[in-house]
């Protein structure tokens, strides 16, 4: 029989665990923002390390220079493309409604366009417009606030990552300090490699998609290439989402153009899946596709759209932690861990 003192201690421990899990669930949105800041900090730190190692930039100047370089790349790209992309996105918004009748006819649903247009008219009717605008304004302000929080958090994390790593390590018993420290280092390397591979895949997909649609004659190929490249960030599901605007615009030209566009998208996705991805992930992080698929669904259910957007880095994080701490340390099974330096 357990002693009363032991029973009380066990009950208090169980209650503390339950309260801790409940607090984590209540704060899940904040934790997701913190993880997004970590991802951006990894990008900034990787650029700073590259400048320091390859261009011999002093350590204190490397991170600010990396931030300026990243901001400059974004601003110059937007400046070069804004005329074409803005114009093509305007064409996109004008041509999509025109594409709906052709889509309805192709699907054997001639009333589809009228139903969608009527739903759109009701959505923008005067009734409830102010409420929708207020809700939209609050959403936009919330997005900007979250973006600012992520940006500032990423700056602090990238400026002195060892400070936060050391603090996290101290939360564990001394005998585990070395293992936890090694795991965090491996996790940072894995996220860095994954981000590098994903950036290459997004760039290749965007260029191939835009070029193919331009050759076929689909309107707004540059905008569609940008959409396809950005959508590639979401594993497995993103390419299908990114293909929808291209197919709609192709239908606005002709059914034959739509067939050519569908074939081009399919070929590009096969090239990306069977050639590009194996090449870019050979030295990076290879996560089983089925695991990624269910992870996207699971994180989407838990966290909504932010969970879908961050599903891949979250899965990489969980993958590394499970293989390093559970499979290798707890079970004693030898296993290769992504991001681990050999």
Buried (B, 14 or more C-beta within 10 A) or exposed (E): EEEEEEEEEEEEEEEEEEEEEEEEEEEBEEEBBBBBBBBBBBBBBBBBBBBBEEEEBEEEEBBBBBBEBBEEEEEEEEEEBEEEBEEBBEBBEEBBBBBBBBBBBEEEEEEBBEEBEEEEEEEEEEEEEEEEEEEEEEEEEEEEEBEEBBEEBBBEBBBEBEEBBEEEBEEEEEEBBEBBBEBBBBBBBBBBBBBBBBBBBBEBBBBBBBBBBBEBEBBBBBBBBBBBBBBBBBBBBBBEBBBEBBBBBBBBBEEEBBBBBBEBBEEBBEBBBEEBBEBBBEEBBBBEEEEBBBBBBBBBEBBEEBBBBBBBBBBBBBBBBBBBBEBBEEEEEEEEBBBBEE
